[in-house]
Amino acid sequence: AASAASAATFTATRFDDPAPGACDAGDCSLREAVMGANAAPVEPELHRIELAAGTYLPTRGRLDVIDARVNFRGSGRTNTTIRSDGLEGVVRSLGVSSLYLQNLSIVSDGAVSIGASVNGDTSLFDVDISPGAGSLAHITSIGVRSGSGTKRMRVRNSTVAAYVDCGEVDSCEVTDSTVVRLQANGPADVLIDNSLFDGTLNTNLNSGFIADSTGMVLIEDSEFRATTNGILVAEAAESFDIIRTKYIDNDQPIEVDRNMDILIEDSEFRGNRNNSVSEGPAALAVTVASASAIVRRSTFVGNTGNGPLGGAVLVSGGAALTIENSTFSNNLVTVAAAQAGARGGAIGFAADLDDTTSLTLRHVTMVAPTIIPVGLTGTLVGGTGAEAGLALTFINSVLRGSCAFDGASTMDFNIGNIEGAGNTCALDGALNQSNVASSALALGPLGNFGGRTPTYLPAPTSVAVDAANAAQSIATDQRGYRRPTGTGFDVGAVEQSTEIFRDSFE
């Protein structure tokens, strides 16, 4: 209580920017309020600058907070605006300073709208940040660029049509917000929660998440939509988890080309199209030795790659990819890629002689597109390379389409699978079913049948029902419903069931 009482409050009553003097009651510009906060003793509580409704115009250049801890508090982001039409931006903190911006909007033509101190915290709560009208060359940003010390960058309940740069911070958080681009460098632990990365919010800026951090990364309950970069893992993180997230209409896949592990659960990849100059899949690429990806309870639908291997997903270079309880539907490659001899409409693989490339499918349902570009071989899975550098494992999966392996590739382990309507996936005839008609599979349409992601629900008469290998089965299906519900486990991502409650309490 004593600390709170000693923190000072400055009320900005002028919207212009005269030659600065004292912050007097009833006659105080925003610059004068900042200077007053700088001169006040540093306290545990932040000094407060109160901003009324209206547009503040700091025409004398950037507002510098120097060795101070300041809370800029407006009357609402639709009411209070700080606008700079110069190239210096709006606010910068220097020395041991912390900034807390709340309930306001910032509009800047400058390259950096907020320049954060290398030795303090920066927090945005209920803030809009956008470039000024016609500001095509100078994109606003928030950033800590270098330095040491314990620092945090927090963006909460805000909309940032700009480049959020977490620099060398220890903790970087984007929660309940809409942003265009985030880059996290150095040791930062990153949390992205309940947020939208929207590439349409600022089309003059490369959009997405550049994960250049060695800390822990958690993305949950979020969405990446129409971004140019998607999620690029540029540095090996301590851990990298993507949970309950939608990845829709992006121009790049999630790229894992570092020696690290990544976990993806309960997520949906829809309508992504690889539009980069480099060829590749549209949803997920795991392409370096010792990289490992596990995908569970997720759906890949309508993704289009533009490379020789894999429309939605690619594993190569000695990496390992395990996909469990997941669904693939209507994934393919571009016409140009098909004409060049692409393999694998959904998943592609490439053997590696130095480090074995591994692909494991367990309880996966795969359905090929109805319209297939001429030249594509393997409407579901396809790959290249010698068997010595490749490990293929297919377990209890439905393959409604075809595979395309070159002459040197064979299955390492396969049991309980169903392929229809051909026999192209090199399945062991004694342990699997091949040449099964689509009518016998009886999958029905892709839809919402429980759980967090779209699935195919087999009819009670499907040959997939009770046909899986029990020893290799998983105790729950893609929706989280228990297995088995009949006399045996079902093949594919979904256990056929008429139960109301997924924990079988009826």
C-alpha positions as CSV (number, residue, x, y, z in Angstrom):
1,A,0.0,0.0,0.0
2,A,2.8,2.4,0.8
3,S,4.4,1.7,-2.6
4,A,1.2,2.4,-4.4
5,A,0.7,5.6,-2.6
6,S,4.2,6.8,-3.6
7,A,3.6,6.2,-7.4
8,A,2.8,9.4,-9.2
9,T,-0.1,10.2,-11.6
10,F,0.2,12.6,-14.5
11,T,-2.9,13.7,-16.5
12,A,-2.3,14.8,-20.0
13,T,-4.8,17.6,-20.8
14,R,-3.3,18.9,-24.1
15,F,-3.4,17.1,-27.4
16,D,-0.8,19.3,-29.0
17,D,3.0,19.3,-28.4
18,P,4.2,22.7,-27.3
19,A,7.7,23.5,-26.1
20,P,7.9,21.4,-23.0
21,G,7.7,22.8,-19.5
22,A,6.1,21.5,-16.3
23,C,3.1,19.2,-16.2
24,D,0.7,21.6,-14.5
25,A,-2.8,20.7,-13.5
26,G,-5.1,21.6,-16.5
27,D,-2.1,22.4,-18.7
28,C,0.0,19.3,-19.4
29,S,0.9,17.8,-22.7
30,L,1.7,14.1,-23.2
31,R,5.4,15.0,-23.5
32,E,5.3,17.0,-20.3
33,A,3.6,14.1,-18.6
34,V,6.4,11.7,-19.7
35,M,9.1,14.1,-18.5
36,G,7.3,14.3,-15.2
37,A,7.3,10.5,-14.9
38,N,11.0,10.4,-15.8
39,A,11.8,12.9,-13.1
40,A,9.8,11.1,-10.4
41,P,11.5,8.7,-8.1
42,V,11.5,5.1,-9.4
43,E,8.9,3.1,-7.4
44,P,7.8,-0.5,-7.2
45,E,4.4,0.6,-8.7
46,L,4.3,2.1,-12.2
47,H,3.8,5.9,-12.5
48,R,0.6,6.5,-14.3
49,I,-0.1,8.8,-17.3
50,E,-3.8,9.3,-17.7
51,L,-4.9,10.0,-21.3
52,A,-8.4,11.4,-22.1
53,A,-10.4,10.6,-25.2
54,G,-8.9,12.2,-28.3
55,T,-5.8,12.1,-30.5
56,Y,-2.5,13.1,-29.1
57,L,0.0,14.4,-31.6
58,P,3.7,14.3,-30.4
59,T,5.0,16.4,-33.3
60,R,8.4,17.1,-31.6
61,G,9.5,13.5,-32.0
62,R,9.4,10.3,-30.1
63,L,8.4,10.2,-26.5
64,D,11.4,8.8,-24.5
65,V,10.8,7.1,-21.1
66,I,14.2,7.1,-19.4
67,D,14.9,5.0,-16.3
68,A,11.3,5.0,-15.3
69,R,8.4,2.6,-15.0
70,V,5.3,4.1,-16.7
71,N,1.7,3.1,-17.4
72,F,0.1,4.9,-20.3
73,R,-3.6,4.5,-19.7
74,G,-6.2,5.7,-22.2
75,S,-9.9,5.8,-22.0
76,G,-10.4,3.0,-24.5
77,R,-8.7,2.0,-27.8
78,T,-11.5,3.4,-29.8
79,N,-11.3,6.7,-27.9
80,T,-7.7,7.5,-27.1
81,T,-5.1,7.6,-29.9
82,I,-1.4,8.5,-29.9
83,R,-0.3,9.3,-33.5
84,S,3.1,10.1,-34.9
85,D,3.6,11.1,-38.6
86,G,7.4,11.1,-38.3
87,L,9.9,8.3,-38.8
88,E,11.0,8.1,-35.2
89,G,7.8,6.3,-34.0
90,V,5.8,7.1,-30.9
91,V,7.3,5.7,-27.7
92,R,10.7,4.4,-26.7
93,S,12.0,3.2,-23.3
94,L,15.7,3.7,-22.4
95,G,17.8,2.4,-19.5
96,V,16.1,0.5,-16.8
97,S,12.6,1.2,-17.9
98,S,9.3,-0.6,-18.2
99,L,6.3,0.3,-20.3
100,Y,2.7,-0.7,-19.8
101,L,0.3,0.6,-22.4
102,Q,-3.4,0.2,-21.8
103,N,-6.8,1.1,-23.4
104,L,-5.5,3.1,-26.3
105,S,-4.4,3.1,-30.0
106,I,-1.1,3.9,-31.5
107,V,-0.8,5.0,-35.2
108,S,2.7,5.6,-36.5
109,D,4.5,6.0,-39.9
110,G,7.7,5.2,-38.1
111,A,9.7,2.1,-38.5
112,V,9.4,1.4,-34.8
113,S,6.2,2.5,-33.0
114,I,7.3,1.2,-29.7
115,G,11.0,0.7,-28.9
116,A,11.4,-1.3,-25.8
117,S,14.2,-1.1,-23.2
118,V,16.7,-3.9,-23.1
119,N,16.4,-4.0,-19.3
120,G,12.7,-3.8,-18.7
121,D,9.3,-5.2,-19.4
122,T,6.9,-4.2,-22.1
123,S,3.2,-4.9,-21.8
124,L,0.2,-4.1,-24.0
125,F,-3.3,-4.6,-22.8
126,D,-6.3,-3.7,-24.9
127,V,-4.2,-1.8,-27.4
128,D,-4.4,-1.3,-31.2
129,I,-1.2,-0.7,-33.2
130,S,-1.3,0.1,-36.8
131,P,0.8,1.9,-39.5
132,G,-0.3,5.4,-40.6
133,A,-2.3,6.0,-43.8
134,G,0.0,5.4,-46.8
135,S,2.7,4.0,-44.6
136,L,3.9,1.3,-47.0
137,A,7.6,1.7,-46.5
138,H,7.7,2.0,-42.7
139,I,6.0,-0.8,-40.9
140,T,5.4,-0.3,-37.2
141,S,7.0,-2.8,-34.8
142,I,7.3,-3.6,-31.1
143,G,10.7,-4.9,-30.1
144,V,13.5,-5.6,-27.8
145,R,16.5,-5.9,-30.2
146,S,19.5,-6.8,-27.9
147,G,20.8,-6.7,-24.4
148,S,20.7,-8.8,-21.2
149,G,18.7,-9.0,-18.1
150,T,15.3,-10.4,-17.2
151,K,12.7,-9.0,-19.6
152,R,9.2,-9.8,-20.7
153,M,7.1,-8.9,-23.7
154,R,3.4,-9.3,-23.3
155,V,0.6,-8.6,-25.8
156,R,-2.8,-9.2,-24.4
157,N,-6.3,-8.5,-25.7
158,S,-4.8,-6.3,-28.5
159,T,-4.7,-6.0,-32.2
160,V,-1.2,-5.4,-33.7
161,A,-1.1,-4.8,-37.5
162,A,2.7,-4.8,-37.2
163,Y,5.8,-6.7,-36.5
164,V,6.1,-7.9,-32.9
165,D,9.8,-8.6,-32.1
166,C,10.5,-10.3,-28.8
167,G,14.3,-9.9,-29.3
168,E,16.3,-11.1,-26.4
169,V,13.5,-11.3,-23.9
170,D,13.2,-14.2,-21.4
171,S,9.4,-14.5,-21.8
172,C,7.3,-13.6,-24.8
173,E,3.5,-13.8,-24.6
174,V,0.7,-13.2,-27.1
175,T,-2.7,-14.0,-25.6
176,D,-6.3,-13.1,-26.6
177,S,-4.9,-11.0,-29.5
178,T,-4.7,-10.6,-33.2
179,V,-1.3,-10.0,-34.7
180,V,0.4,-10.1,-38.1
181,R,3.9,-11.3,-37.3
182,L,5.8,-12.4,-34.3
183,Q,9.5,-13.1,-34.1
184,A,11.1,-14.6,-30.9
185,N,14.9,-14.7,-30.6
186,G,17.5,-15.9,-28.2
187,P,16.4,-17.7,-25.0
188,A,12.7,-16.6,-25.0
189,D,10.0,-18.9,-23.7
190,V,7.0,-18.3,-26.0
191,L,3.3,-18.6,-25.2
192,I,0.7,-18.0,-27.9
193,D,-2.7,-18.6,-26.5
194,N,-6.2,-17.9,-27.9
195,S,-4.8,-15.6,-30.6
196,L,-5.1,-15.1,-34.3
197,F,-2.2,-14.6,-36.8
198,D,-4.0,-12.8,-39.6
199,G,-2.0,-12.2,-42.8
200,T,-4.7,-10.0,-44.2
201,L,-4.4,-7.5,-41.4
202,N,-1.3,-6.0,-43.1
203,T,-0.5,-7.3,-46.5
204,N,2.7,-5.1,-46.7
205,L,4.4,-7.3,-44.1
206,N,5.5,-10.9,-44.2
207,S,3.3,-12.6,-41.7
208,G,3.4,-15.6,-39.4
209,F,5.6,-16.8,-36.5
210,I,9.4,-17.0,-36.8
211,A,10.5,-19.2,-33.9
212,D,14.1,-18.3,-33.6
213,S,14.2,-19.2,-29.9
214,T,16.0,-21.8,-27.8
215,G,13.4,-21.7,-25.1
216,M,10.1,-23.5,-24.6
217,V,7.3,-22.7,-27.2
218,L,3.6,-23.4,-26.6
219,I,0.9,-22.5,-29.1
220,E,-2.6,-23.4,-28.0
221,D,-6.2,-22.6,-28.9
222,S,-5.0,-20.3,-31.7
223,E,-5.2,-19.8,-35.4
224,F,-2.9,-19.0,-38.3
225,R,-4.8,-17.8,-41.3
226,A,-3.6,-16.5,-44.7
227,T,0.0,-15.8,-43.5
228,T,3.0,-15.7,-45.9
229,N,5.5,-17.5,-43.6
230,G,3.2,-19.7,-41.5
231,I,5.3,-21.1,-38.6
232,L,9.0,-21.2,-39.3
233,V,11.2,-23.0,-36.8
234,A,14.4,-21.2,-37.3
235,E,16.2,-22.4,-34.1
236,A,16.0,-25.6,-32.1
237,A,13.7,-24.9,-29.2
238,E,13.8,-26.7,-25.9
239,S,10.2,-27.9,-26.5
240,F,7.7,-27.0,-29.2
241,D,4.0,-27.9,-28.7
242,I,1.1,-26.9,-31.0
243,I,-2.2,-27.8,-29.3
244,R,-5.8,-27.2,-30.5
245,T,-4.7,-24.8,-33.2
246,K,-6.0,-24.2,-36.7
247,Y,-3.6,-23.7,-39.6
248,I,-5.7,-22.4,-42.5
249,D,-5.0,-20.9,-46.0
250,N,-1.3,-20.2,-45.3
251,D,1.4,-19.9,-48.0
252,Q,4.0,-22.0,-46.2
253,P,4.0,-25.2,-44.1
254,I,5.1,-25.5,-40.5
255,E,8.8,-26.0,-41.2
256,V,11.0,-28.1,-38.9
257,D,14.5,-28.1,-40.2
258,R,16.3,-28.1,-36.8
259,N,17.4,-30.9,-34.5
260,M,14.4,-30.8,-32.2
261,D,11.1,-32.5,-31.3
262,I,7.7,-31.0,-32.1
263,L,4.3,-32.1,-30.9
264,I,1.0,-31.3,-32.7
265,E,-2.3,-32.4,-31.1
266,D,-6.0,-31.7,-31.8
267,S,-5.2,-29.4,-34.6
268,E,-6.6,-28.8,-38.1
269,F,-4.7,-28.0,-41.3
270,R,-7.0,-26.8,-44.1
271,G,-6.6,-25.1,-47.5
272,N,-2.9,-24.4,-47.1
273,R,-1.0,-24.0,-50.4
274,N,2.7,-23.8,-50.7
275,N,3.4,-20.6,-52.6
276,S,7.1,-20.3,-51.9
277,V,9.8,-20.3,-54.5
278,S,11.2,-23.5,-52.9
279,E,9.2,-26.6,-53.6
280,G,7.5,-28.4,-50.8
281,P,4.3,-29.5,-49.0
282,A,1.6,-27.2,-47.8
283,A,1.0,-28.1,-44.1
284,L,4.1,-29.7,-42.4
285,A,7.7,-30.3,-43.4
286,V,10.1,-32.2,-41.2
287,T,13.4,-32.3,-43.1
288,V,16.5,-32.6,-41.0
289,A,18.4,-35.4,-39.3
290,S,17.4,-36.0,-35.6
291,A,14.2,-33.8,-36.0
292,S,11.2,-35.6,-34.7
293,A,7.5,-34.7,-35.1
294,I,4.5,-36.4,-33.5
295,V,1.0,-35.6,-34.8
296,R,-2.0,-36.8,-32.8
297,R,-5.8,-36.3,-33.2
298,S,-5.4,-33.9,-36.1
299,T,-7.0,-33.4,-39.6
300,F,-5.4,-32.4,-42.9
301,V,-7.9,-31.4,-45.5
302,G,-7.6,-29.7,-48.9
303,N,-3.9,-28.8,-48.7
304,T,-1.9,-28.3,-51.9
305,G,1.8,-28.8,-52.2
306,N,4.0,-27.7,-55.1
307,G,7.0,-30.1,-54.8
308,P,7.9,-33.6,-55.9
309,L,6.9,-35.3,-52.6
310,G,3.9,-34.8,-50.4
311,G,0.9,-32.5,-50.9
312,A,0.3,-31.9,-47.2
313,V,3.2,-33.4,-45.3
314,L,6.9,-34.3,-46.1
315,V,9.4,-36.2,-44.0
316,S,13.0,-36.4,-45.3
317,G,16.7,-35.9,-44.5
318,G,16.8,-38.5,-41.7
319,A,13.9,-37.0,-39.7
320,A,11.2,-39.1,-37.9
321,L,7.4,-38.5,-38.3
322,T,4.7,-40.3,-36.3
323,I,1.1,-39.7,-37.1
324,E,-1.6,-41.2,-34.8
325,N,-5.4,-41.0,-34.7
326,S,-5.5,-38.5,-37.6
327,T,-7.4,-37.9,-40.8
328,F,-6.2,-36.9,-44.3
329,S,-8.8,-35.8,-46.9
330,N,-8.5,-34.3,-50.4
331,N,-4.9,-33.3,-50.2
332,L,-2.9,-33.0,-53.5
333,V,-0.2,-31.2,-55.4
334,T,-0.4,-28.5,-58.1
335,V,-0.8,-29.4,-61.7
336,A,2.8,-28.4,-62.5
337,A,4.1,-30.6,-59.7
338,A,2.0,-33.5,-60.9
339,Q,3.1,-33.1,-64.5
340,A,6.7,-33.2,-63.2
341,G,6.0,-36.6,-61.6
342,A,5.1,-35.8,-58.0
343,R,4.5,-38.6,-55.5
344,G,2.2,-38.6,-52.5
345,G,-1.0,-36.5,-52.6
346,A,-1.1,-36.4,-48.8
347,I,2.3,-37.6,-47.4
348,G,5.7,-37.7,-49.1
349,F,8.9,-39.3,-47.8
350,A,12.5,-39.4,-49.0
351,A,15.1,-41.9,-47.7
352,D,18.4,-40.7,-46.3
353,L,21.5,-42.9,-46.4
354,D,23.3,-41.2,-43.5
355,D,20.3,-41.0,-41.1
356,T,17.3,-43.2,-41.6
357,T,14.1,-41.3,-42.5
358,S,11.1,-42.8,-40.5
359,L,7.4,-42.6,-41.2
360,T,4.9,-44.2,-38.9
361,L,1.1,-44.2,-39.4
362,R,-1.1,-45.7,-36.6
363,H,-4.9,-45.5,-36.7
364,V,-4.9,-43.0,-39.5
365,T,-7.8,-42.6,-42.0
366,M,-6.7,-41.3,-45.5
367,V,-9.0,-40.5,-48.3
368,A,-7.7,-39.4,-51.8
369,P,-9.2,-36.5,-53.7
370,T,-11.9,-37.2,-56.2
371,I,-10.2,-35.1,-58.9
372,I,-6.5,-36.0,-59.3
373,P,-4.1,-33.9,-61.4
374,V,-2.6,-35.8,-64.3
375,G,0.9,-37.2,-63.5
376,L,0.5,-37.6,-59.7
377,T,1.3,-41.1,-58.5
378,G,0.3,-42.3,-55.1
379,T,-2.8,-40.3,-54.3
380,L,-2.1,-40.8,-50.5
381,V,1.5,-41.7,-49.8
382,G,4.6,-41.6,-52.1
383,G,8.3,-41.4,-51.8
384,T,11.8,-42.2,-53.0
385,G,15.0,-43.7,-51.8
386,A,16.8,-46.9,-50.9
387,E,15.4,-49.1,-48.2
388,A,18.6,-48.9,-46.2
389,G,17.8,-45.2,-45.4
390,L,14.0,-45.6,-44.8
391,A,11.7,-47.1,-42.1
392,L,8.0,-47.3,-43.1
393,T,5.5,-48.5,-40.5
394,F,1.7,-48.6,-41.2
395,I,-0.6,-49.9,-38.5
396,N,-4.4,-50.2,-38.3
397,S,-4.9,-47.4,-40.9
398,V,-7.5,-46.9,-43.7
399,L,-5.9,-46.1,-47.0
400,R,-8.7,-45.2,-49.5
401,G,-6.4,-44.3,-52.4
402,S,-3.0,-45.4,-53.6
403,C,0.7,-45.4,-52.7
404,A,3.7,-44.8,-54.9
405,F,7.0,-46.3,-53.7
406,D,10.0,-46.5,-56.1
407,G,11.5,-49.9,-56.6
408,A,13.9,-49.7,-53.7
409,S,11.3,-48.9,-51.0
410,T,9.4,-51.5,-49.0
411,M,7.3,-51.7,-45.9
412,D,9.3,-52.4,-42.7
413,F,6.2,-53.2,-40.5
414,N,2.6,-53.3,-41.4
415,I,-0.4,-54.9,-39.8
416,G,-4.2,-54.3,-39.5
417,N,-4.4,-51.9,-42.5
418,I,-7.1,-51.7,-45.2
419,E,-6.3,-50.4,-48.7
420,G,-8.9,-49.8,-51.3
421,A,-9.7,-50.1,-54.0
422,G,-6.2,-51.3,-55.1
423,N,-3.1,-53.0,-53.9
424,T,-0.3,-50.4,-54.2
425,C,1.0,-49.9,-50.6
426,A,3.1,-53.1,-50.4
427,L,1.0,-54.5,-47.5
428,D,1.5,-58.0,-46.3
429,G,-1.5,-59.9,-47.6
430,A,-1.7,-62.1,-44.5
431,L,-1.8,-59.2,-42.0
432,N,-3.8,-56.6,-43.9
433,Q,-6.8,-56.2,-46.3
434,S,-6.2,-54.9,-49.8
435,N,-8.4,-54.4,-52.9
436,V,-11.3,-53.4,-50.7
437,A,-14.2,-51.5,-52.4
438,S,-15.1,-48.0,-51.2
439,S,-18.6,-49.2,-50.6
440,A,-17.3,-51.9,-48.2
441,L,-15.2,-49.2,-46.3
442,A,-18.5,-47.2,-45.9
443,L,-16.8,-44.1,-44.5
444,G,-19.4,-41.6,-45.2
445,P,-18.6,-37.8,-45.5
446,L,-16.0,-35.8,-43.7
447,G,-17.8,-34.0,-40.9
448,N,-18.2,-33.2,-37.2
449,F,-18.7,-36.5,-35.3
450,G,-17.4,-35.4,-32.0
451,G,-14.0,-34.3,-30.9
452,R,-12.2,-31.1,-32.0
453,T,-11.4,-31.9,-35.6
454,P,-13.4,-33.2,-38.7
455,T,-13.4,-37.0,-39.2
456,Y,-14.8,-39.8,-41.2
457,L,-17.2,-42.0,-39.3
458,P,-17.4,-45.6,-40.6
459,A,-20.8,-47.1,-40.9
460,P,-21.7,-50.1,-38.6
461,T,-21.4,-52.3,-41.7
462,S,-17.9,-51.1,-42.6
463,V,-15.2,-53.7,-43.0
464,A,-13.0,-51.5,-40.7
465,V,-15.2,-52.3,-37.7
466,D,-13.6,-54.7,-35.3
467,A,-10.8,-55.4,-37.8
468,A,-7.8,-53.8,-36.3
469,N,-4.9,-55.6,-34.7
470,A,-5.6,-55.3,-30.9
471,A,-2.0,-55.5,-29.8
472,Q,-1.1,-52.4,-31.9
473,S,-4.2,-50.4,-31.1
474,I,-4.6,-47.2,-29.2
475,A,-7.0,-46.9,-26.2
476,T,-8.8,-43.8,-27.6
477,D,-9.7,-42.6,-31.1
478,Q,-9.2,-39.2,-32.8
479,R,-12.2,-37.7,-31.0
480,G,-11.0,-39.0,-27.6
481,Y,-13.6,-41.7,-27.5
482,R,-12.6,-45.0,-26.0
483,R,-11.6,-48.1,-27.9
484,P,-12.9,-50.7,-28.4
485,T,-16.7,-50.2,-28.3
486,G,-17.5,-53.5,-30.0
487,T,-15.9,-56.9,-30.0
488,G,-12.7,-55.5,-31.3
489,F,-10.8,-52.3,-32.2
490,D,-11.7,-50.5,-35.5
491,V,-9.3,-49.7,-38.2
492,G,-8.7,-46.0,-38.9
493,A,-8.9,-42.8,-36.9
494,V,-12.5,-43.2,-35.5
495,E,-14.1,-46.0,-33.5
496,Q,-17.6,-46.7,-34.8
497,S,-19.9,-45.9,-31.9
498,T,-23.4,-44.9,-31.0
499,E,-22.4,-43.8,-27.5
500,I,-23.4,-40.4,-26.3
501,F,-20.6,-39.8,-23.9
502,R,-17.0,-40.4,-25.0
503,D,-16.0,-41.8,-21.6
504,S,-18.7,-44.5,-22.1
505,F,-20.9,-43.3,-19.2
506,E,-24.3,-44.0,-20.7
